[in-house]
Amino acid sequence: MSDLAIYDLDRTITRRATYTPFLIHCAVRRQQWRLLFVPGVALAMLAYLLRAFNRGKLKEICQALLIGRHIHAAELKPLAESFADATVTGNIRPGARRAIDRDRAQGRRLVLATASYRLYANEIASRLGFDDVIATGSVIGLDDRVEARILDENCYGDAKKRMIDSWVDASGLLGRHGHVRFYSDHASDAPVFEWADEPVAVNPHAKLARLAAERGWQVEDWD
């Protein structure tokens, strides 16, 4: 039986979000002319806030603008690696490092569960010593080109809980895993908080802070 420690990434382990910075990182190092599309990214974000489309579609639009509709996996990999290096160097909360070290010392299986794209979340997780990654996947063609399309679901909200359930089952842990500790900063992860044995709200925004107070969940400041 394996106890689990499941972590959200953006604004939980990291101080700042990672998705748009990753896209800009790629544009700067690969095709700087794509930075001309940054206003288009801002407009897409506004349209999302006005509920013109969902978060998954927003990600696809922004990726198409700043990276392109297709990019070969071999060309993307060094960009993901250099972004992960920069993230681990300058965008990790001190408390996150302490929690990861503690959970590892306790023998917990470390799992990163994030709406961020797996194509760079894997690199960050590897550098932080995680055992497994549950993340938003990308459609990859037979020519090994990564498309600006999400594979299956965006790992967010209810979908994150479904993807964790699928991972538990696929890992042979259904009915066999031990105590589950879950960390996140955001109320969108309420389904996973409710499922976990030990929910921990990390630097929570207002809605999660209220929910944590109502449910009696632990609150931690990782800064």
LINURPE-V334688 format. One record per helix or strand of 3 or more residues. SS is the DSSP state (A for helix, B for strand). FROM is the first residue (numbers start at 1). LEN is the number of residues. If there is no record, write none. Layout:
ss | from | len
SS | FROM | LEN
SS | FROM | LEN
This chain:
ss | from | len
B | 4 | 4
A | 19 | 12
A | 32 | 18
A | 55 | 12
B | 70 | 3
A | 73 | 18
A | 94 | 12
B | 109 | 9
A | 118 | 11
B | 132 | 9
B | 145 | 7
A | 158 | 13
B | 180 | 5
A | 187 | 9
B | 198 | 5
A | 206 | 10
B | 218 | 3
